[in-house]
Amino acid sequence: MRSNLLPETPFLVLDVDLVKENTKKMSHRLAKAGVSLRPHVKTAKCLEVALIASGGQPGPITVSTLKEAEQFAGAGFNDILYAVGMIPSKLEHCRALIEKGLHLSLICDNVDSAQALSAFGTIHNLHLPCLIEIDVDSHRSGVKPNDIDTLTRVGNALGRNLCGVMTHAGDSYNAHSVDAISAAAELERLGVVTAANHLRAIGLPCPVVSVGSTPTATFGKSFEGVTEVRAGVYMFQDLVMAGLGVCGYSDIALSVITSVIGHRKDMGWLLTDAGWMAMSRDRGTAKQALDQGYGVVCTIDGVVIADLIVSGANQEHGIVSLRENSAAGKTLRLEEYPIGTLLRVLPNHACATAAQFDEYHLISGRQANGFELVGTWPRFRGW
Amino acid sequence: MRSNLLPETPFLVLDVDLVKENTKKMSHRLAKAGVSLRPHVKTAKCLEVALIASGGQPGPITVSTLKEAEQFAGAGFNDILYAVGMIPSKLEHCRALIEKGLHLSLICDNVDSAQALSAFGTIHNLHLPCLIEIDVDSHRSGVKPNDIDTLTRVGNALGRNLCGVMTHAGDSYNAHSVDAISAAAELERLGVVTAANHLRAIGLPCPVVSVGSTPTATFGKSFEGVTEVRAGVYMFQDLVMAGLGVCGYSDIALSVITSVIGHRKDMGWLLTDAGWMAMSRDRGTAKQALDQGYGVVCTIDGVVIADLIVSGANQEHGIVSLRENSAAGKTLRLEEYPIGTLLRVLPNHACATAAQFDEYHLISGRQANGFELVGTWPRFRGW
């Protein structure tokens, strides 16, 4: 274990080999389906990871903040979709990025934003390519695919800036079977293609038809009419994805290393130093068939310890215990995990857990020598 | 509103006047009760806030990470309690801090850690003052107050490093009335005083008797036998504290400023750009009588908008709607909140929301000129 050589716990670990495998798998799948991939970098917020996802050279990416756009544009990514509804107060920031040479696409779902965007473009003689956001599952924002009136008005307000439609099947995260995810994917595809056809029918251009979520990208059966897929979590995978059947535990590239700091024999608990400040407060598996608490506990080498989860969390304390419905009579032998034992915790939600740290400590899953760090990659945050 | 002068949303705001009032109130209360205050800086992680809480000059503080100890020691705070169970792999880090002149106290609740600590102290000829952690409510770690056997063994293992006992009545966060909090405070006091007396009865020294949580510090009726109180959230307050009756909405010093980015008339939703990345995933009010979703929505000037909460959150999207049990027939007039409208959101849990940002934008609640930023204070994170 060579704990003297390791950073102080808790720290964040990324298995580079798994990132390569996960991204290769998705790239191959979509290439085979004949559709482009525009990786979402909001999970990783890391240049090195985005480069792997793009096949080694900067490619088209999706971002969730203008901070991400700035960071990635500065590193040579020059085709970026900012996939959160544009508002007038952020247009000056976009302009600064565009004037540095970035091809930045925006999204909007309402006439007011569309008019403001067009007016801004006219004043500054700027092309501001914009997709209309479509809502396929009442998940958050967007125009309904058959709301032809709104589509027409937003499309006309965007004028020459209109360049297509996009959607995100967020409800696919709540699916209870692979078939349900495939159905969500088809709903996603149909919705956005329908909206695109409405726009074309009234003479508006719609070259880009963009969909995306890791579950639907994984289990979608057809991408007919779709020009690009956006997804992000697939690079790392996590317990929510495992619960959906998108991946297995052994595909999860992200984990938190923690130390055992105490025992509660009366409660059947191990105490660790990875509380919610390290794991995040995300409880995304709470509504799944298998509630994983704040994470699944593994040995330092990544072997899952059956039924052991982070069942509770304070700011800097994790409570590790057997899951409630653990095999009858099975009890946790605390003495097998003395004070200082290093454990590895798989997170519910990679986006949320990664955001709690400023760097990834890298491991390479195929090493024969046990747990060894082979480098670090920085990550950023903020807006 | 002068939105052109403001940072891009979402951003974090701290009302300095409220911090001063909240800290003054707690300091006066505990001074009157004849007990010392050792503010917990894990909520703020900000030197300027810690100085206010300490009355203008560095005083004794509590930290939850060695990173906090480092940052505050570097700024002149030279009496620090690190209130998370010590493990051997962190002792070298402690030693480095102590050798720079810091009076650093540690805690432990088991013989193995106590022996390791003492051995390390002997080898390095170092005094490592250590409190025994006591568990009063089965909340997380600690020795039970009447577990005389363990107390004796840990106390003896600590030897000359033993300097007292400490506890945290974490269960007070789950109380349903002020009386229940007072009862939790009495349980906290009795538990730790009992443990102290057990140690003294077997001839071990126990000068420090430390308790702490914001609810119990606020509603405890007696501090007899207690030498110091630790608390942190009281500096900012939050919706969990408001739900407990510890404060009112108007005492909450921390908030997030967000922009309306869209409307969903069919759903009765405003979409904003403060999702869980800004608010954190903390749902601490979910188990309270009044579930506040991801936060209570106010006008930019801080006036609470009745029944309007952040009912859902994606990474960079907040869904704002009327609470489910809102007065019958009342509907949200979306047109009153056009695209770009700035809103202010009070957080469930100040520790978690503040941790999502790198700086506080300061406001002064008593300004007559509406919403105006008067400066920034940095905050740090990590371990």
Interface residues (C-beta under 8 A of the other chain):
Chain A: S3 N4 E8 T9 P10 F11 K42 S64 T65 L66 V84 G85 M86 I87 P88 S89 K90 H93 D109 N110 D112 S113 A116 D135 S138 H139 R140 S141 K144 G170 S259 V260 I261 G262 H263 R264 D266 M267 L271 D273 W276 M277 A278 S280 R281 D282 R283 G312 N314 Q315 E316 H317 I319 P338 I339 G340 C351 A352 A355 Q356 F357 D358 R381 G382 W383
Chain B: S3 N4 E8 T9 P10 F11 K42 S64 T65 L66 V84 G85 M86 I87 P88 S89 K90 H93 D109 N110 D112 S113 A116 D135 S138 H139 R140 S141 K144 G170 S259 V260 I261 G262 H263 R264 D266 M267 L271 D273 W276 M277 A278 S280 R281 D282 R283 G312 N314 Q315 E316 H317 I319 P338 I339 G340 C351 A352 A355 Q356 F357 D358 R381 G382 W383
